């Protein structure tokens, strides 16, 4: 990131004014900031982007208050002076690794701006958070690997059970269709083996089923 053009905070000297609205006014040409102190308020306000010719026209106006109300008050951004000393215009450009550039302008407090710059240039300020995220990422990767292993184990159990069941099915029908009583007795044994295979498969699949985790 490259920072540029941080405009200085205006320092305004006020001049008393004879007006029903305005007690005093002042102007900082460098930042084009107009300062206004009102008769009915203890606070003062800074109005930004006031061109020198606009301020000159206000001073030359028959009524400073009317000119201010019709031309400046509702048309330009402002801030109370209890906030103004901490406010500054900023412009910064972010340059991505790809070479793409994006420029942004705005206003923020000097403290906020300093925090942003510090964070961008000092990775250690987020070391704890970064380490925590890395730990969570590793734990998630381990969990995914565990689930994939159980999925593969379940597939192997199911495939093996299907092969055995098919073989037992063929044997059972050959024995059951035989004209010999001895083969019928063997068919009963084959059927019992098939039912045992079902229970074994259920138990094996249960062992490979991932347990619920919050």
Secondary structure, DSSP 8 states (H G I E B T S, - for coil): -EEE----------EE---SSEEEEEEETTTTEEEEEETT-S-EEEE-S--HHHHHHHHHSS-HHHHIIIIITTTS-EEEHHHHTTEEEEEEEEE-TTS-EEEEEEEEEHHHHHHHHHHHH-GGGGHHHHHHHHHHHHHHHHHHHHHHHHHHHHHHHHHHHHHHHHHHHHHHHHHHT-S-HHHHHHHHHHHHHHHHHHHHHHHHHHHHS-----
